[in-house]
Amino acid sequence: IAGCRLPSTLALSASSQHQVGLMKTRAGVELSLRSPSQGTFIADPLPQFRWTTVKDAVKYEVTVRDREEKVLYKATVSGNEAAYPASAPVLQPGQKYWWRVTAIGAEDKLGDSGDYFRTMPEAQAKEFKVAAADLRKQISAAPLDSGPRILLGFLYEENGMYDAAACTYEALGKQVGENDWILARKITMLNKLGWDKPDCK
C-alpha cells in the first residue's frame, strides 16, 4: 500500500508470550485487566480503565500509581469501568504507570490484579493523533475500502497499541471475510497481549 509504514518490529519475543494482568480469585474466577492492556502505550492523558467482571463482586476498587508508588487516583465503582478524571494529577508524557483493580464481595475481598501502561512521549502522541484522525475520517468516508483500516492497524502496531491493533484486524476480518494475512496479524497481536481473543468495545 503506497505510503504505508510497516511496524519497525514484528518479532514476538518469548517474554511477550507470558500471561500477565491476570489472577485467579478466591472463587476461581479470573480477574483480567483489559484496557489499558499490559505494557501498551496510550495517547489519551485521561484513559478509560476496563476489566472483566468477577462473580459475586459488588464493587471494585481502582488504584493508579506513578513510578514512585504515589497514589494518583483511587476510586470504588460498581461496574467494570472507570475513567481517569481531569481532576486527578496529570499523567505525564513518556512515563510508566501502574494500575490495580480489587474485586470486593459482600463480605470480603475476592481477588485483585495489577498491570502497567505507558504514556506516549508528547511529540509521538501528537503525530499519532493526527494520523489516526485522518485514517478514521477516510474509513468513515469510504467504509468499504480496506486500505485505511489496514493502515490504522499498522499505526496502532507501530505505536505499541496492540489491543487496538487486534480490534482493528478483527473488524477488518469481518469486513473482507476470511483472510490468512489478517488472521496472522490479529494472532500476533493477541500473542503479544497474552489473550486468546480480542476484547473490543
Secondary structure, 3 states (H helix, E strand, C coil): CCCCCCCCCCCCCHHHHCCCCEEECCCCCEEEEEECCCCCEECCCCCEEEECCCCCCCEEEEEEECCCCCEEEEEEECCCEEECCCCCCCCCCCCEEEEEEEEECCCCEEEEEEEEEEECCHHHHHHHHHHHHHHHHHHHHCCCCHHHHHHHHHHHHHCCCHHHHHHHHHHHHHHHCCCHHHHHHHHHHHHHHCCCCCCCC
